[in-house]
Amino acid sequence: MVWAQANKQLKLTAKINMKRYCLTLDLINDEKLIEEYKQYHQAVWPEIKESISSSGIDDLEIYLLGNRLFMIMEVNESFSFEEKAKADLANPKVQEWETLMWKFQQALPGAKPGEKWILMDQIFKL
């Protein structure tokens, strides 16, 4: 019983120290390409998973509606978008994955050149 309470408290404390970011991106509106993209995400390369978790991202989920993607990231205090971007540029396997994924993705209207995932603004919280 004491262990269960301590574990619950640890999870609660960890949640308090986390930040959540939501991002969006479109896929090319082609059923075959979308299906292939989904298949790649059923077997994400181990190096990509490692690059995500080692950057301070504790949880990451991607959802799909039509050709619109929605990503939820929960990060700890060690996460930085700038540091993640630098690490990704220095990682050949991440660059290979990103080049491959760009075959399926398209920039959102208003995105800067080369910009993929766009950070969304939170407009409501209960």
N, CA, C and O atoms as a Tinker XYZ file with bonds, in Angstrom:
   504  protein
     1  N      0.816000   -1.190000    0.000000    73     2
     2  CA     0.000000    0.000000    0.000000    64     1     3
     3  C      0.868000    1.266000    0.000000    63     2     4     5
     4  O      0.626000    2.191000   -0.775000    81     3
     5  N      1.868000    1.296000    0.868000    73     3     6
     6  CA     2.760000    2.460000    0.941000    64     5     7
     7  C      3.495000    2.640000   -0.385000    63     6     8     9
     8  O      3.653000    3.762000   -0.865000    81     7
     9  N      3.947000    1.516000   -0.982000    73     7    10
    10  CA     4.646000    1.582000   -2.259000    64     9    11
    11  C      3.747000    2.172000   -3.342000    63    10    12    13
    12  O      4.201000    2.995000   -4.138000    81    11
    13  N      2.489000    1.767000   -3.382000    73    11    14
    14  CA     1.537000    2.280000   -4.381000    64    13    15
    15  C      1.345000    3.783000   -4.215000    63    14    16    17
    16  O      1.287000    4.511000   -5.206000    81    15
    17  N      1.246000    4.251000   -2.984000    73    15    18
    18  CA     1.080000    5.688000   -2.732000    64    17    19
    19  C      2.330000    6.462000   -3.146000    63    18    20    21
    20  O      2.232000    7.539000   -3.734000    81    19
    21  N      3.498000    5.914000   -2.838000    73    19    22
    22  CA     4.755000    6.569000   -3.213000    64    21    23
    23  C      4.892000    6.627000   -4.730000    63    22    24    25
    24  O      5.315000    7.643000   -5.281000    81    23
    25  N      4.539000    5.548000   -5.397000    73    23    26
    26  CA     4.612000    5.497000   -6.859000    64    25    27
    27  C      3.658000    6.518000   -7.482000    63    26    28    29
    28  O      4.014000    7.196000   -8.445000    81    27
    29  N      2.458000    6.626000   -6.937000    73    27    30
    30  CA     1.479000    7.597000   -7.419000    64    29    31
    31  C      2.016000    9.013000   -7.239000    63    30    32    33
    32  O      1.864000    9.851000   -8.128000    81    31
    33  N      2.638000    9.283000   -6.105000    73    31    34
    34  CA     3.200000   10.604000   -5.834000    64    33    35
    35  C      4.342000   10.926000   -6.802000    63    34    36    37
    36  O      4.453000   12.057000   -7.275000    81    35
    37  N      5.189000    9.940000   -7.095000    73    35    38
    38  CA     6.282000   10.144000   -8.053000    64    37    39
    39  C      5.730000   10.495000   -9.426000    63    38    40    41
    40  O      6.235000   11.409000  -10.079000    81    39
    41  N      4.708000    9.787000   -9.870000    73    39    42
    42  CA     4.101000   10.063000  -11.175000    64    41    43
    43  C      3.493000   11.459000  -11.200000    63    42    44    45
    44  O      3.615000   12.172000  -12.196000    81    43
    45  N      2.844000   11.848000  -10.118000    73    43    46
    46  CA     2.247000   13.167000  -10.023000    64    45    47
    47  C      3.322000   14.248000  -10.066000    63    46    48    49
    48  O      3.163000   15.247000  -10.767000    81    47
    49  N      4.406000   14.064000   -9.332000    73    47    50
    50  CA     5.515000   15.013000   -9.328000    64    49    51
    51  C      6.138000   15.122000  -10.720000    63    50    52    53
    52  O      6.430000   16.222000  -11.188000    81    51
    53  N      6.339000   13.995000  -11.373000    73    51    54
    54  CA     6.906000   14.003000  -12.720000    64    53    55
    55  C      5.997000   14.758000  -13.679000    63    54    56    57
    56  O      6.489000   15.519000  -14.513000    81    55
    57  N      4.686000   14.570000  -13.584000    73    55    58
    58  CA     3.731000   15.264000  -14.440000    64    57    59
    59  C      3.798000   16.775000  -14.244000    63    58    60    61
    60  O      3.704000   17.536000  -15.207000    81    59
    61  N      3.963000   17.204000  -12.992000    73    59    62
    62  CA     4.024000   18.628000  -12.684000    64    61    63
    63  C      5.234000   19.267000  -13.362000    63    62    64    65
    64  O      5.152000   20.408000  -13.817000    81    63
    65  N      6.353000   18.551000  -13.435000    73    63    66
    66  CA     7.584000   19.089000  -14.012000    64    65    67
    67  C      7.617000   18.990000  -15.540000    63    66    68    69
    68  O      8.575000   19.451000  -16.159000    81    67
    69  N      6.611000   18.410000  -16.147000    73    67    70
    70  CA     6.591000   18.246000  -17.600000    64    69    71
    71  C      5.896000   19.411000  -18.279000    63    70    72    73
    72  O      5.033000   20.075000  -17.705000    81    71
    73  N      6.298000   19.636000  -19.508000    73    71    74
    74  CA     5.622000   20.592000  -20.373000    64    73    75
    75  C      5.043000   19.799000  -21.542000    63    74    76    77
    76  O      5.589000   18.768000  -21.935000    81    75
    77  N      3.956000   20.282000  -22.081000    73    75    78
    78  CA     3.325000   19.645000  -23.238000    64    77    79
    79  C      3.344000   20.627000  -24.402000    63    78    80    81
    80  O      3.013000   21.804000  -24.258000    81    79
    81  N      3.740000   20.107000  -25.557000    73    79    82
    82  CA     3.716000   20.895000  -26.785000    64    81    83
    83  C      2.874000   20.147000  -27.803000    63    82    84    85
    84  O      2.924000   18.920000  -27.889000    81    83
    85  N      2.102000   20.901000  -28.572000    73    83    86
    86  CA     1.299000   20.321000  -29.644000    64    85    87
    87  C      1.736000   20.959000  -30.954000    63    86    88    89
    88  O      1.877000   22.178000  -31.062000    81    87
    89  N      1.944000   20.105000  -31.940000    73    87    90
    90  CA     2.424000   20.555000  -33.242000    64    89    91
    91  C      1.556000   19.939000  -34.330000    63    90    92    93
    92  O      0.902000   18.920000  -34.112000    81    91
    93  N      1.556000   20.561000  -35.495000    73    91    94
    94  CA     0.767000   20.042000  -36.600000    64    93    95
    95  C      1.559000   20.105000  -37.905000    63    94    96    97
    96  O      2.502000   20.883000  -38.056000    81    95
    97  N      1.140000   19.263000  -38.829000    73    95    98
    98  CA     1.784000   19.146000  -40.136000    64    97    99
    99  C      0.807000   18.443000  -41.057000    63    98   100   101
   100  O     -0.025000   17.658000  -40.600000    81    99
   101  N      0.899000   18.716000  -42.340000    73    99   102
   102  CA     0.064000   18.012000  -43.310000    64   101   103
   103  C      0.880000   16.975000  -44.059000    63   102   104   105
   104  O      2.076000   17.142000  -44.297000    81   103
   105  N      0.197000   15.900000  -44.421000    73   103   106
   106  CA     0.753000   14.929000  -45.347000    64   105   107
   107  C      0.253000   15.275000  -46.751000    63   106   108   109
   108  O     -0.768000   15.944000  -46.910000    81   107
   109  N      0.971000   14.821000  -47.742000    73   107   110
   110  CA     0.498000   14.955000  -49.119000    64   109   111
   111  C     -0.809000   14.160000  -49.200000    63   110   112   113
   112  O     -0.882000   13.026000  -48.726000    81   111
   113  N     -1.818000   14.752000  -49.792000    73   111   114
   114  CA    -3.142000   14.148000  -49.796000    64   113   115
   115  C     -3.241000   13.047000  -50.856000    63   114   116   117
   116  O     -3.855000   13.214000  -51.910000    81   115
   117  N     -2.610000   11.922000  -50.531000    73   115   118
   118  CA    -2.593000   10.755000  -51.418000    64   117   119
   119  C     -2.733000    9.515000  -50.535000    63   118   120   121
   120  O     -1.875000    9.257000  -49.691000    81   119
   121  N     -3.799000    8.753000  -50.724000    73   119   122
   122  CA    -4.091000    7.616000  -49.840000    64   121   123
   123  C     -2.933000    6.625000  -49.735000    63   122   124   125
   124  O     -2.635000    6.136000  -48.645000    81   123
   125  N     -2.283000    6.327000  -50.849000    73   123   126
   126  CA    -1.172000    5.363000  -50.827000    64   125   127
   127  C      0.002000    5.901000  -50.018000    63   126   128   129
   128  O      0.605000    5.170000  -49.232000    81   127
   129  N      0.325000    7.172000  -50.209000    73   127   130
   130  CA     1.429000    7.775000  -49.454000    64   129   131
   131  C      1.099000    7.835000  -47.956000    63   130   132   133
   132  O      1.959000    7.577000  -47.114000    81   131
   133  N     -0.135000    8.173000  -47.640000    73   131   134
   134  CA    -0.541000    8.237000  -46.235000    64   133   135
   135  C     -0.439000    6.863000  -45.599000    63   134   136   137
   136  O      0.027000    6.737000  -44.467000    81   135
   137  N     -0.865000    5.838000  -46.311000    73   135   138
   138  CA    -0.782000    4.476000  -45.771000    64   137   139
   139  C      0.674000    4.067000  -45.559000    63   138   140   141
   140  O      0.997000    3.428000  -44.557000    81   139
   141  N      1.547000    4.429000  -46.487000    73   139   142
   142  CA     2.977000    4.115000  -46.345000    64   141   143
   143  C      3.581000    4.864000  -45.150000    63   142   144   145
   144  O      4.386000    4.308000  -44.403000    81   143
   145  N      3.189000    6.111000  -44.983000    73   143   146
   146  CA     3.653000    6.906000  -43.841000    64   145   147
   147  C      3.249000    6.238000  -42.528000    63   146   148   149
   148  O      4.056000    6.140000  -41.604000    81   147
   149  N      2.011000    5.784000  -42.449000    73   147   150
   150  CA     1.520000    5.096000  -41.258000    64   149   151
   151  C      2.324000    3.821000  -41.001000    63   150   152   153
   152  O      2.625000    3.501000  -39.852000    81   151
   153  N      2.667000    3.103000  -42.051000    73   151   154
   154  CA     3.453000    1.871000  -41.893000    64   153   155
   155  C      4.836000    2.180000  -41.330000    63   154   156   157
   156  O      5.318000    1.459000  -40.456000    81   155
   157  N      5.473000    3.222000  -41.809000    73   155   158
   158  CA     6.778000    3.611000  -41.263000    64   157   159
   159  C      6.672000    3.901000  -39.766000    63   158   160   161
   160  O      7.592000    3.598000  -39.006000    81   159
   161  N      5.563000    4.479000  -39.348000    73   159   162
   162  CA     5.409000    4.839000  -37.943000    64   161   163
   163  C      4.979000    3.670000  -37.070000    63   162   164   165
   164  O      4.914000    3.800000  -35.848000    81   163
   165  N      4.689000    2.544000  -37.677000    73   163   166
   166  CA     4.464000    1.316000  -36.910000    64   165   167
   167  C      5.789000    0.637000  -36.578000    63   166   168   169
   168  O      5.848000   -0.238000  -35.715000    81   167
   169  N      6.851000    1.046000  -37.269000    73   167   170
   170  CA     8.177000    0.452000  -37.053000    64   169   171
   171  C      9.247000    1.546000  -37.145000    63   170   172   173
   172  O     10.150000    1.484000  -37.980000    81   171
   173  N      9.125000    2.535000  -36.279000    73   171   174
   174  CA    10.087000    3.645000  -36.265000    64   173   175
   175  C     11.474000    3.088000  -35.940000    63   174   176   177
   176  O     11.626000    2.254000  -35.048000    81   175
   177  N     12.471000    3.555000  -36.667000    73   175   178
   178  CA    13.837000    3.074000  -36.479000    64   177   179
   179  C     14.284000    3.302000  -35.038000    63   178   180   181
   180  O     13.954000    4.331000  -34.450000    81   179
   181  N     15.027000    2.364000  -34.462000    73   179   182
   182  CA    15.493000    2.500000  -33.075000    64   181   183
   183  C     16.325000    3.770000  -32.847000    63   182   184   185
   184  O     16.250000    4.379000  -31.779000    81   183
   185  N     17.104000    4.160000  -33.833000    73   183   186
   186  CA    17.930000    5.369000  -33.699000    64   185   187
   187  C     17.063000    6.628000  -33.571000    63   186   188   189
   188  O     17.442000    7.594000  -32.908000    81   187
   189  N     15.906000    6.596000  -34.213000    73   187   190
   190  CA    14.997000    7.745000  -34.142000    64   189   191
   191  C     14.349000    7.796000  -32.760000    63   190   192   193
   192  O     14.243000    8.861000  -32.151000    81   191
   193  N     13.923000    6.644000  -32.279000    73   191   194
   194  CA    13.346000    6.593000  -30.927000    64   193   195
   195  C     14.365000    7.059000  -29.892000    63   194   196   197
   196  O     14.021000    7.789000  -28.962000    81   195
   197  N     15.613000    6.641000  -30.052000    73   195   198
   198  CA    16.678000    7.047000  -29.123000    64   197   199
   199  C     16.910000    8.550000  -29.192000    63   198   200   201
   200  O     17.091000    9.193000  -28.158000    81   199
   201  N     16.908000    9.121000  -30.395000    73   199   202
   202  CA    17.128000   10.565000  -30.528000    64   201   203
   203  C     15.990000   11.355000  -29.894000    63   202   204   205
   204  O     16.204000   12.463000  -29.401000    81   203
   205  N     14.806000   10.806000  -29.902000    73   203   206
   206  CA    13.652000   11.463000  -29.280000    64   205   207
   207  C     13.771000   11.403000  -27.762000    63   206   208   209
   208  O     13.696000   12.429000  -27.085000    81   207
   209  N     13.957000   10.206000  -27.238000    73   207   210
   210  CA    13.971000   10.056000  -25.776000    64   209   211
   211  C     15.207000   10.695000  -25.133000    63   210   212   213
   212  O     15.128000   11.194000  -24.011000    81   211
   213  N     16.333000   10.684000  -25.825000    73   211   214
   214  CA    17.547000   11.266000  -25.233000    64   213   215
   215  C     17.526000   12.793000  -25.231000    63   214   216   217
   216  O     18.366000   13.426000  -24.590000    81   215
   217  N     16.578000   13.380000  -25.941000    73   215   218
   218  CA    16.498000   14.844000  -25.997000    64   217   219
   219  C     15.627000   15.436000  -24.894000    63   218   220   221
   220  O     15.500000   16.656000  -24.788000    81   219
   221  N     15.023000   14.567000  -24.069000    73   219   222
   222  CA    14.164000   15.064000  -23.004000    64   221   223
   223  C     12.684000   14.947000  -23.322000    63   222   224   225
   224  O     11.843000   15.452000  -22.579000    81   223
   225  N     12.365000   14.280000  -24.425000    73   223   226
   226  CA    10.964000   14.018000  -24.752000    64   225   227
   227  C     10.590000   12.708000  -24.077000    63   226   228   229
   228  O     11.111000   11.649000  -24.427000    81   227
   229  N      9.682000   12.786000  -23.107000    73   227   230
   230  CA     9.286000   11.606000  -22.338000    64   229   231
   231  C      8.115000   10.862000  -22.958000    63   230   232   233
   232  O      7.962000    9.659000  -22.748000    81   231
   233  N      7.294000   11.565000  -23.715000    73   231   234
   234  CA     6.160000   10.925000  -24.368000    64   233   235
   235  C      5.871000   11.679000  -25.651000    63   234   236   237
   236  O      5.944000   12.907000  -25.694000    81   235
   237  N      5.543000   10.935000  -26.695000    73   235   238
   238  CA     5.256000   11.551000  -27.983000    64   237   239
   239  C      4.194000   10.706000  -28.662000    63   238   240   241
   240  O      4.327000    9.487000  -28.771000    81   239
   241  N      3.146000   11.362000  -29.112000    73   239   242
   242  CA     2.070000   10.687000  -29.830000    64   241   243
   243  C      1.764000   11.489000  -31.083000    63   242   244   245
   244  O      1.834000   12.718000  -31.078000    81   243
   245  N      1.420000   10.777000  -32.172000    73   243   246
   246  CA     1.010000   11.432000  -33.407000    64   245   247
   247  C     -0.360000   10.881000  -33.789000    63   246   248   249
   248  O     -0.585000    9.671000  -33.777000    81   247
   249  N     -1.272000   11.794000  -34.128000    73   247   250
   250  CA    -2.621000   11.444000  -34.556000    64   249   251
   251  C     -2.835000   11.923000  -35.983000    63   250   252   253
   252  O     -2.172000   12.854000  -36.440000    81   251
   253  N     -3.755000   11.287000  -36.677000    73   251   254
   254  CA    -4.021000   11.593000  -38.073000    64   253   255
   255  C     -5.518000   11.763000  -38.299000    63   254   256   257
   256  O     -6.322000   10.962000  -37.822000    81   255
   257  N     -5.887000   12.816000  -39.033000    73   255   258
   258  CA    -7.248000   13.008000  -39.499000    64   257   259
   259  C     -7.159000   13.464000  -40.945000    63   258   260   261
   260  O     -6.684000   14.564000  -41.229000    81   259
   261  N     -7.614000   12.621000  -41.853000    73   259   262
   262  CA    -7.453000   12.944000  -43.275000    64   261   263
   263  C     -5.974000   12.970000  -43.603000    63   262   264   265
   264  O     -5.289000   11.951000  -43.520000    81   263
   265  N     -5.486000   14.145000  -43.978000    73   263   266
   266  CA    -4.048000   14.281000  -44.219000    64   265   267
   267  C     -3.379000   15.218000  -43.206000    63   266   268   269
   268  O     -2.225000   15.607000  -43.384000    81   267
   269  N     -4.104000   15.574000  -42.148000    73   267   270
   270  CA    -3.569000   16.459000  -41.112000    64   269   271
   271  C     -3.033000   15.639000  -39.951000    63   270   272   273
   272  O     -3.735000   14.787000  -39.405000    81   271
   273  N     -1.781000   15.900000  -39.573000    73   271   274
   274  CA    -1.147000   15.249000  -38.428000    64   273   275
   275  C     -1.180000   16.182000  -37.227000    63   274   276   277
   276  O     -1.106000   17.404000  -37.362000    81   275
   277  N     -1.291000   15.581000  -36.057000    73   275   278
   278  CA    -1.279000   16.317000  -34.798000    64   277   279
   279  C     -0.351000   15.567000  -33.854000    63   278   280   281
   280  O     -0.564000   14.383000  -33.592000    81   279
   281  N      0.677000   16.237000  -33.341000    73   279   282
   282  CA     1.665000   15.622000  -32.455000    64   281   283
   283  C      1.558000   16.235000  -31.065000    63   282   284   285
   284  O      1.465000   17.453000  -30.906000    81   283
   285  N      1.573000   15.364000  -30.069000    73   283   286
   286  CA     1.614000   15.801000  -28.672000    64   285   287
   287  C      2.942000   15.324000  -28.090000    63   286   288   289
   288  O      3.250000   14.133000  -28.122000    81   287
   289  N      3.716000   16.253000  -27.563000    73   287   290
   290  CA     4.985000   15.928000  -26.919000    64   289   291
   291  C      4.921000   16.335000  -25.462000    63   290   292   293
   292  O      4.543000   17.462000  -25.142000    81   291
   293  N      5.287000   15.425000  -24.582000    73   291   294
   294  CA     5.475000   15.769000  -23.176000    64   293   295
   295  C      6.963000   15.691000  -22.914000    63   294   296   297
   296  O      7.598000   14.663000  -23.152000    81   295
   297  N      7.515000   16.791000  -22.419000    73   295   298
   298  CA     8.959000   16.909000  -22.274000    64   297   299
   299  C      9.321000   17.221000  -20.833000    63   298   300   301
   300  O      8.524000   17.775000  -20.075000    81   299
   301  N     10.544000   16.852000  -20.475000    73   299   302
   302  CA    11.031000   17.187000  -19.133000    64   301   303
   303  C     11.874000   18.456000  -19.199000    63   302   304   305
   304  O     12.020000   19.066000  -20.258000    81   303
   305  N     12.426000   18.842000  -18.052000    73   303   306
   306  CA    13.158000   20.115000  -17.959000    64   305   307
   307  C     14.435000   20.159000  -18.800000    63   306   308   309
   308  O     14.977000   21.240000  -19.027000    81   307
   309  N     14.924000   19.009000  -19.266000    73   307   310
   310  CA    16.147000   19.018000  -20.077000    64   309   311
   311  C     15.870000   19.296000  -21.559000    63   310   312   313
   312  O     16.809000   19.487000  -22.332000    81   311
   313  N     14.602000   19.320000  -21.962000    73   311   314
   314  CA    14.268000   19.504000  -23.380000    64   313   315
   315  C     14.409000   20.951000  -23.818000    63   314   316   317
   316  O     14.061000   21.882000  -23.092000    81   315
   317  N     14.936000   21.115000  -25.046000    73   315   318
   318  CA    15.029000   22.422000  -25.693000    64   317   319
   319  C     14.854000   22.194000  -27.192000    63   318   320   321
   320  O     15.509000   21.323000  -27.766000    81   319
   321  N     13.976000   22.969000  -27.831000    73   319   322
   322  CA    13.802000   22.852000  -29.276000    64   321   323
   323  C     15.118000   23.134000  -29.998000    63   322   324   325
   324  O     15.442000   22.472000  -30.984000    81   323
   325  N     15.869000   24.108000  -29.510000    73   323   326
   326  CA    17.136000   24.475000  -30.151000    64   325   327
   327  C     18.154000   23.338000  -30.056000    63   326   328   329
   328  O     18.809000   23.002000  -31.043000    81   327
   329  N     18.283000   22.755000  -28.876000    73   327   330
   330  CA    19.236000   21.655000  -28.686000    64   329   331
   331  C     18.824000   20.417000  -29.482000    63   330   332   333
   332  O     19.671000   19.716000  -30.036000    81   331
   333  N     17.521000   20.155000  -29.535000    73   331   334
   334  CA    17.027000   19.009000  -30.319000    64   333   335
   335  C     17.359000   19.219000  -31.793000    63   334   336   337
   336  O     17.799000   18.288000  -32.467000    81   335
   337  N     17.156000   20.419000  -32.292000    73   335   338
   338  CA    17.449000   20.720000  -33.695000    64   337   339
   339  C     18.937000   20.538000  -33.994000    63   338   340   341
   340  O     19.297000   19.978000  -35.029000    81   339
   341  N     19.802000   21.009000  -33.095000    73   339   342
   342  CA    21.254000   20.845000  -33.283000    64   341   343
   343  C     21.643000   19.371000  -33.288000    63   342   344   345
   344  O     22.419000   18.929000  -34.136000    81   343
   345  N     21.102000   18.616000  -32.341000    73   343   346
   346  CA    21.410000   17.182000  -32.257000    64   345   347
   347  C     20.932000   16.462000  -33.510000    63   346   348   349
   348  O     21.622000   15.583000  -34.026000    81   347
   349  N     19.751000   16.833000  -33.999000    73   347   350
   350  CA    19.216000   16.191000  -35.205000    64   349   351
   351  C     20.089000   16.469000  -36.425000    63   350   352   353
   352  O     20.314000   15.581000  -37.248000    81   351
   353  N     20.576000   17.695000  -36.539000    73   351   354
   354  CA    21.447000   18.042000  -37.676000    64   353   355
   355  C     22.749000   17.258000  -37.647000    63   354   356   357
   356  O     23.320000   16.962000  -38.696000    81   355
   357  N     23.217000   16.923000  -36.462000    73   355   358
   358  CA    24.481000   16.200000  -36.312000    64   357   359
   359  C     24.311000   14.685000  -36.374000    63   358   360   361
   360  O     25.300000   13.953000  -36.317000    81   359
   361  N     23.084000   14.207000  -36.490000    73   359   362
   362  CA    22.811000   12.770000  -36.474000    64   361   363
   363  C     22.433000   12.297000  -37.883000    63   362   364   365
   364  O     21.332000   12.585000  -38.351000    81   363
   365  N     23.336000   11.572000  -38.566000    73   363   366
   366  CA    23.057000   11.144000  -39.946000    64   365   367
   367  C     21.796000   10.282000  -40.073000    63   366   368   369
   368  O     21.094000   10.367000  -41.081000    81   367
   369  N     21.503000    9.463000  -39.074000    73   367   370
   370  CA    20.322000    8.597000  -39.148000    64   369   371
   371  C     19.045000    9.439000  -39.054000    63   370   372   373
   372  O     18.067000    9.158000  -39.746000    81   371
   373  N     19.049000   10.459000  -38.210000    73   371   374
   374  CA    17.891000   11.354000  -38.119000    64   373   375
   375  C     17.723000   12.100000  -39.436000    63   374   376   377
   376  O     16.601000   12.272000  -39.913000    81   375
   377  N     18.817000   12.540000  -40.021000    73   375   378
   378  CA    18.735000   13.232000  -41.307000    64   377   379
   379  C     18.183000   12.311000  -42.400000    63   378   380   381
   380  O     17.399000   12.743000  -43.245000    81   379
   381  N     18.593000   11.060000  -42.377000    73   379   382
   382  CA    18.067000   10.083000  -43.333000    64   381   383
   383  C     16.554000    9.898000  -43.149000    63   382   384   385
   384  O     15.802000    9.866000  -44.123000    81   383
   385  N     16.119000    9.778000  -41.885000    73   383   386
   386  CA    14.690000    9.621000  -41.576000    64   385   387
   387  C     13.907000   10.862000  -42.032000    63   386   388   389
   388  O     12.859000   10.744000  -42.667000    81   387
   389  N     14.426000   12.043000  -41.702000    73   387   390
   390  CA    13.731000   13.278000  -42.061000    64   389   391
   391  C     13.602000   13.434000  -43.577000    63   390   392   393
   392  O     12.564000   13.870000  -44.074000    81   391
   393  N     14.650000   13.079000  -44.300000    73   391   394
   394  CA    14.595000   13.137000  -45.767000    64   393   395
   395  C     13.540000   12.169000  -46.293000    63   394   396   397
   396  O     12.770000   12.511000  -47.190000    81   395
   397  N     13.507000   10.968000  -45.736000    73   395   398
   398  CA    12.512000    9.977000  -46.126000    64   397   399
   399  C     11.098000   10.473000  -45.813000    63   398   400   401
   400  O     10.202000   10.338000  -46.645000    81   399
   401  N     10.889000   11.041000  -44.633000    73   399   402
   402  CA     9.556000   11.489000  -44.231000    64   401   403
   403  C      9.063000   12.655000  -45.080000    63   402   404   405
   404  O      7.859000   12.808000  -45.288000    81   403
   405  N      9.986000   13.473000  -45.569000    73   403   406
   406  CA     9.600000   14.634000  -46.375000    64   405   407
   407  C      8.916000   14.197000  -47.664000    63   406   408   409
   408  O      8.186000   14.983000  -48.269000    81   407
   409  N      9.137000   12.962000  -48.094000    73   407   410
   410  CA     8.465000   12.396000  -49.279000    64   409   411
   411  C      6.944000   12.371000  -49.060000    63   410   412   413
   412  O      6.178000   12.444000  -50.021000    81   411
   413  N      6.512000   12.268000  -47.803000    73   411   414
   414  CA     5.105000   12.137000  -47.461000    64   413   415
   415  C      4.490000   13.431000  -46.941000    63   414   416   417
   416  O      3.270000   13.593000  -46.949000    81   415
   417  N      5.334000   14.346000  -46.492000    73   415   418
   418  CA     4.871000   15.539000  -45.790000    64   417   419
   419  C      4.844000   16.750000  -46.714000    63   418   420   421
   420  O      5.560000   16.814000  -47.714000    81   419
   421  N      3.993000   17.710000  -46.346000    73   419   422
   422  CA     3.987000   18.988000  -47.057000    64   421   423
   423  C      3.850000   20.105000  -46.041000    63   422   424   425
   424  O      3.173000   19.964000  -45.023000    81   423
   425  N      4.492000   21.195000  -46.332000    73   423   426
   426  CA     4.470000   22.333000  -45.415000    64   425   427
   427  C      3.064000   22.909000  -45.311000    63   426   428   429
   428  O      2.296000   22.904000  -46.273000    81   427
   429  N      2.753000   23.397000  -44.140000    73   427   430
   430  CA     1.479000   24.082000  -43.930000    64   429   431
   431  C      1.539000   25.469000  -44.559000    63   430   432   433
   432  O      2.620000   26.042000  -44.689000    81   431
   433  N      0.387000   26.016000  -44.952000    73   431   434
   434  CA     0.387000   27.406000  -45.446000    64   433   435
   435  C      0.998000   28.322000  -44.387000    63   434   436   437
   436  O      0.673000   28.219000  -43.205000    81   435
   437  N      1.865000   29.196000  -44.812000    73   435   438
   438  CA     2.500000   30.129000  -43.887000    64   437   439
   439  C      3.773000   29.614000  -43.241000    63   438   440   441
   440  O      4.428000   30.342000  -42.496000    81   439
   441  N      4.131000   28.364000  -43.519000    73   439   442
   442  CA     5.369000   27.814000  -42.955000    64   441   443
   443  C      6.577000   28.465000  -43.623000    63   442   444   445
   444  O      6.532000   28.843000  -44.794000    81   443
   445  N      7.654000   28.587000  -42.854000    73   443   446
   446  CA     8.906000   29.096000  -43.405000    64   445   447
   447  C      9.517000   28.018000  -44.299000    63   446   448   449
   448  O      9.197000   26.840000  -44.135000    81   447
   449  N     10.383000   28.387000  -45.237000    73   447   450
   450  CA    11.017000   27.382000  -46.101000    64   449   451
   451  C     11.713000   26.290000  -45.275000    63   450   452   453
   452  O     12.504000   26.590000  -44.381000    81   451
   453  N     11.413000   25.039000  -45.579000    73   451   454
   454  CA    12.014000   23.911000  -44.881000    64   453   455
   455  C     11.357000   23.574000  -43.554000    63   454   456   457
   456  O     11.711000   22.572000  -42.933000    81   455
   457  N     10.412000   24.383000  -43.105000    73   455   458
   458  CA     9.753000   24.160000  -41.815000    64   457   459
   459  C      8.680000   23.091000  -41.973000    63   458   460   461
   460  O      7.850000   23.144000  -42.880000    81   459
   461  N      8.719000   22.119000  -41.065000    73   459   462
   462  CA     7.760000   21.022000  -41.111000    64   461   463
   463  C      6.721000   21.202000  -40.012000    63   462   464   465
   464  O      5.716000   21.889000  -40.193000    81   463
   465  N      6.980000   20.579000  -38.884000    73   463   466
   466  CA     6.040000   20.626000  -37.769000    64   465   467
   467  C      5.946000   22.050000  -37.232000    63   466   468   469
   468  O      6.964000   22.690000  -36.971000    81   467
   469  N      4.715000   22.545000  -37.070000    73   467   470
   470  CA     4.474000   23.898000  -36.588000    64   469   471
   471  C      3.876000   23.815000  -35.183000    63   470   472   473
   472  O      2.908000   23.092000  -34.948000    81   471
   473  N      4.465000   24.560000  -34.264000    73   471   474
   474  CA     3.991000   24.608000  -32.890000    64   473   475
   475  C      2.632000   25.307000  -32.847000    63   474   476   477
   476  O      2.453000   26.385000  -33.413000    81   475
   477  N      1.684000   24.672000  -32.166000    73   475   478
   478  CA     0.330000   25.224000  -32.067000    64   477   479
   479  C      0.190000   26.030000  -30.780000    63   478   480   481
   480  O      0.880000   25.771000  -29.794000    81   479
   481  N     -0.709000   27.009000  -30.801000    73   479   482
   482  CA    -1.008000   27.813000  -29.622000    64   481   483
   483  C     -2.166000   27.175000  -28.868000    63   482   484   485
   484  O     -3.175000   26.796000  -29.462000    81   483
   485  N     -2.010000   27.060000  -27.561000    73   483   486
   486  CA    -3.103000   26.572000  -26.732000    64   485   487
   487  C     -4.121000   27.693000  -26.573000    63   486   488   489
   488  O     -3.764000   28.822000  -26.238000    81   487
   489  N     -5.390000   27.374000  -26.814000    73   487   490
   490  CA    -6.423000   28.401000  -26.676000    64   489   491
   491  C     -7.420000   28.080000  -25.560000    63   490   492   493
   492  O     -8.265000   28.912000  -25.230000    81   491
   493  N     -7.327000   26.878000  -24.975000    73   491   494
   494  CA    -8.222000   26.513000  -23.880000    64   493   495
   495  C     -7.586000   25.431000  -23.050000    63   494   496   497
   496  O     -6.894000   24.555000  -23.569000    81   495
   497  N     -7.828000   25.498000  -21.737000    73   495   498
   498  CA    -7.389000   24.460000  -20.816000    64   497   499
   499  C     -8.395000   24.391000  -19.687000    63   498   500   501
   500  O     -8.771000   25.418000  -19.121000    81   499
   501  N     -8.829000   23.194000  -19.358000    73   499   502
   502  CA    -9.792000   22.993000  -18.274000    64   501   503
   503  C     -9.062000   22.926000  -16.953000    63   502   504
   504  O     -9.692000   22.760000  -15.908000    81   503
